[in-house]
Amino acid sequence: IHGDILRKGRLTDFQVNGDSFKDAVLEELKKVILYEFPERNNPCITNGDKYVLDREQQDLFVQTASEGYAQRSDLENNLKDYLQDETQKTMLITAEAGLGKTTLLANFVRNASSGFDPAHGVFRFCGVSDLTNDSFTLWNSICRQTQVSPPESMDDLRQNMPQILNQIAEAGFHYIIIDAVNQMQDGERMLQIIPPELPRCLKLILSIKQDKGNPDSLITMQERFILFPITGLDNDKVKNNLIDFFLKRYLKTLDKDQKDALCASKQSKNPLFLKIILHELHFFGAYKQLPAEIAKYKESPLHAFNQVLIRLETEQAEEGILPGQSVSFLFGLLACARNGLTEKELFLCFSRRFKQHDPINKKSNHERILGTIRYYLRQVRPFMARRNGRIDFLYDSFKEAAFFRYTDSHKELHKTLGDCFQKLCDPDGDDTFDSDNTRAFVELGYHVTEYDYYKGEQLYSKLTYLDARCSLSSIQLLLTEMNRFQTDICRSFHKIILRFQSVLSNYPNALFSICRAEKSSPPYRQTDKLIADEKWSKTWLDVEQIFTLQDTEHDEQCSLR
């Protein structure tokens, strides 16, 4: 606190200008942070533009992901050479988990000397923001940023990708970088629609995680892409620079012999493995036993994160909630979730599982649950991300470690998540789905189906759910989800939504009205029943009458002529 701010009161009730000391300190900290890092000011939260907000999330992630970058001139030069080369092929970066694809590209985007010009370039890190989870939504957002007409459907994108890339180039954009294509639901299929030849003034850089168990999976792509494989760290100087950075970050020290021992381990070729080991140092006990401790984490980030989970399962957070149960539940939920979970969503799930009170410390269940969630997330903070208020794994290998470790609980976890999102979508529990929580509607369909295919089929056969989905979320995404089901009612709804997708995209509340015009169909019978049971309270139009009136007016105009 600085300036002429007055201070008064006892330590237990300290005030600054009538406000609590805590609030005054927080406000001053915010001012200093925004002064030092003006880019962290988030101006787009207030305007409600999801495309602007998406780019803001991307910008913030780039700042975080580029920290701790171990400079590798050979890789940077390869990227610079590609930007200056006359080739019209797409570059495809490949590497195993933890070798630094994302960090390399984040640093490349931020580094002014790299040759990447933000004024003429577009970048997307898949899975980081809401509009990078499938290829249609991704390219839709890229088109909007470059002021190019976006595709109307996935078929439109698939058929017109060369023209879209030409239009982006003609709009003055010369570089597109898309990281972690494998993070998207249809990422590998997206690679198939990239044309073998790009416009002359456009460069496209993609990255994908290489499947260690299938090293030949990318051979078929050599004719269409310039493959750029990333290998592990071989230079001890680079390793030491990275070790020093993380030691400083985690407020720890190692002597030269200990650093040498760490560099000598074969696992140290992986930058992410180094980060995990250095973060876990204070749990090792005697540092002189460093080689033996490193051996416990085995040979990859996947195994190392599994060891982190094993350690957490022995640490008590709050009385009355066993660590083995809470850790497996927390990280199992996050592993089964597609795009992370908010603290509120985690709390709803935990409150269904852990209902007992703490008779010793007199804490409420609410306090105990939040205390437990926050304790374990603090333990692994460097490996977690916050995306649009949601908590998620920062690294694929951490998510995979939790996913495989808690495999036996997947059905139960999906059921819990389904119940949570059902509560958010349908607060009254009467199947009216009277909510505007877009994310909850999308996630509900996914988790219910993962738990029980037939329950998912029933959900996607409900007009009330489908009408809400059409009103809130992407029509293309809904059609993709519905492809899983083959019952007559599901196929009937699918045909209607597919046929009228352009109408529904422009008039999102129209599905009920359209179904009313589909006489004798199962969807029509649902509208009849909803009206008869007085369970449909939303506005709807007599579509058939509108079309009849339009035809009549047209006939009258023709007769006048």
Secondary structure, DSSP 8 states (H G I E B T S, - for coil): --TT--EES-GGG-EETTEEHHHHHHHHHHHHHHHH-GGG--GGGTT--HHHHHHHHHHHHHHHHTTT----HHHHHHHHHHHHS---SEEEEEE-TTSSHHHHHHHHHH-GGGS--GGGEEEEETTSSGGGSSHHHHHHHHHHHTT----SSHHHHHHHHHHHHHHHHHTT--EEEEE-GGGSTTHHHHHTTS-SS--TT-EEEEEEE--TT-TTTTGGGTTTEEEEE------HHHHHHHHHHHHHHTT----HHHHHHHHHSGGGGSHHHHHHHHHTGGGSS-GGGHHHHHHHTTTSHHHHHHHHHHHHTT---STTS-HHHHHHHHHHHHHH-SS-B-HHHHHHHHHHH-----TTT---HHHHHHHHHHHHHHHTGGGEEEETTEEEESSHHHHHHHHHHTGGGHHHHHHHHHHHHHHHH-TTSSS------HHHHHHHHHHHHHH-HHHHHHHTT-HHHHHHHHHHS-HHHHHHHHTT--SHHHHHHHHHHHHTHHHHHHSTT-HHHHHHTSTTSHHHHHHHHHHHTT---S----HHHHHHHHHHHHHHHHHH-
